[in-house]
Amino acid sequence: MQSNPTRMWPLWLLASALILMAGMVHAAGPAPDWSTFNHQAVQQHILPRYAQLDSSTARLAASTEALCQAPSIDTLEQARRDWHDAMQAWQGIQHVQFGPVQFLMRSFGLQFWPDRKNIGARQLRQALTSEQPYDAEFFRQASVSIQGFPALERLLFADDALEHLQRGRHCELTRTIAGHVAQMSHAIHSEWQAQASGEFIADQDTDIAAELAVELMASLVEPIEAVRDSKLLKPMGDTAAAARPKLLESYRSGSSLANIRSNLAALDTLYQGTEPSVDDLLQQAGAAELAEAIRTRFATIQHKLSQIDIPLSTAITQPDTHAELMAITTQLKQLSEQLDSAMDVLGIQLGFNSRDGD
């Protein structure tokens, strides 16, 4: 399969933004030092997170191998714990949708979600009943819906998972998918290391650095709306009575809320956790009040999320917590608007957003 030269967004982000028609707009005052910012963001934020994904998926591959050698409650629980760790590592870098993760549809391969037509379930059943070897050719032909974390979640977290893993081809497919996820994650990490040293150098041409900054800023701004709409509002419905828990991301494993917390923590870190940070650049541009407002908004949202102490699948069906979550979606919308304002201050134009026509 040839890679598409344009950015390949996972479905939950495709709902939020199309391929960036990236560009810079003129901003008042001196332009930010994008060369230094880009270099530090890659070194301090992107590379460590892909390294974490690489190592955690390697552990998942090892634990599913151990599970298949000796299926038991203990080995299944270890594989489930490693799936949780790897999934949270992915959620912590899921917002970066440019670079090696776009090649060969790797982002979709790691997580095809939302699966609105339940393609994954059908493809998984076909794979389990086929006689085709689960080899490299299998993954070249297989739907992305059964190549990554959601397929593993179906196999590892079903109520009768252990029974199935002890017979048929369930365990063989489980360890093969886990190995494939680990290989993809390792390739992404390795290729990002090479790209970082080649493209994201500390002393770079100003125009090139400005173009690369658009990619990084899109990774900060655009996921906010996608998290709000796809991971919360869609499954929540208008009322608790109308909620549809099975539309939640990772509902089988009970990871839906953890995913959102990881997303917001990662975006907050991209905003203010590097040196220099976006927060620093805003202050240097004379927008200290806006910078503080964004910091406060991130903290407020994360605090409110930490107060939800029941599974999200339950919380969206109860009136009180449904109302609390609806308030969080309002905060997310306000954060999105504040970040849009920050892009104006910094002279960043992200381009056409698919929601503009909704």
Buried (B, 14 or more C-beta within 10 A) or exposed (E): EEEEEEBBBBBBBBBBBBBBEBEBEEBEEEBBBBBBBBBBBBBBBBBEBBBBBBBBBBBBBBBBBBBBEEBEEEBBBBBBEBBBBBBBBBBBBBBBBBBBBBBBBBBBBBBBBBBEEEBBBBBBEEBBEEEEEBEEEBBEEBBBBBBBBBBBBBBBBBEEBBEBBEEEBBBBBBBBBBBBBBBBBBBBBEBBBEBBEEBBBEEBEEEBBBBBBBBBBBBBBBBBBBBBBBBBBBBBBEEBEEBBBEBBBBBBBBBBBBBBBBBBBBBBBBBBBBEBBBBBBBBBBEBEEBBEBBBEBBEBBBEBBEEBEEBBBBBBBBEEBBEBBBEBBEBBBBBBEBBBBBBEBBBBBBBEBEEEEE
